Amino acid sequence: MSQRLAVDIQRRWKLSVMFAVALVLVYPVDCVMLEHPSPATLVLRVAWGLEVLLYIWVWQRLGARWEAWVNGVHSVILSAFFMGLIFLTGGPESPYLSMTPSVPLMIALVFTETTLPALLTTLVCMAGTLFIWLAHGRVVNAVAWSTLVGISSFFGMYSAMRFRAAQAAGAEALLERTRREALEKLAVADRHRAQTEKLATVGRLAANVMHELNNPLAFVRSNLDFLRTEVLAQPLPETVRDELREVFDETHLGVERIRQIVADLRGFSRMDGEDSGQCALTDVVTDAAMLAGVRLKNVARLKVEVPRELPEVFASPRRLAQVLLNLMVNAGDALEEARVSDGEVRVTGREQDGRVVLEVEDNGPGFPPEVLARLFEAFFTTKGPEKGTGLGLSLSREMVEHFGGTLQAENRPEGGARLRLSLPVHHGA
């Protein structure tokens, strides 16, 4: 049994018990109207209350398959009890007689699923009013009251029909909206999946390209050293020799820079096989900052303030470097999009409460409230389809939590965004 059905049964039982008790408690009204006790009306009210409880018990046992017929039988018995109460309290003189047209109306509004209960109630009430008035020889009254009951029943059934139509239209609209939302989510997921697959393919190709770059770089470096030795060994004017030495040094520095970038990127491509363990934070930050500097070079200044005396943390160096690289690149993207003229990305570190805290901050516009609430959701991104998949921060948080750390985002009071990364200190085996 579903929770919703159990709640519905409990609600119906509660309402039925309250109605049954109320039927009996209203008995003093009968005594006041008749000006004497009436055991017959008391018995009728008790039997009526028991029938209400029996109805809800039968409805629960038979289930939805027989619900329409159970409701129909219950409506007939309920109407018969009401007409019997009118007969016992004075017939045409009964104050309950004026309530007769409202009975089919109430039944139609209570049992809105089908018109059968309201139709059967109408027939019973019309037959009862005809019998009561014809028994006293009042044909006109009998016709008038029967017509009034029929009109009331018509409006009740029409209202119930309109309610069912509105309910069906609402359900259809909800179904259509749910279907449309599901299709939109599927389209977004397919687009993100295609983008992710494309990025994965580019990553694999880049890893192969970086592997192939090693041999040419080795040739260039070796030949550059040979040329430097041979050229500087020639009899040249001192000024020319100094200029050539400076050119060779700068070229050698550039080649070393390329070699280091290739080595770092190859390291990132092999990070999946690395386990968490002892990690020197300053080395990781330096490696990540070196790669991020390529992206931030023409966008913002990168300042790193991580003391070397910070304790070692428990993490995977390459995974942690990927997280920091992602945070710094995101900061650069935000500064570039906001066109901040004097952009700055700052990485600071400190020890706090037995943990090491790293903060990546920028002086950009910060996070809008609606973005901040969904920042770490998978596939949520404010970038264009060619600039982001919405997986970077989500995966970064998963990686950090795998180390036993936390990753939180907030806006700085002085303006800009702040990503705070907290990691546990490594205590050995």
Order of alpha helices (4+ residues) and beta strands (2+ residues): alpha-alpha-alpha-alpha-alpha-alpha-alpha-alpha-beta-alpha-beta-beta-alpha-beta-beta-alpha-alpha-beta-beta
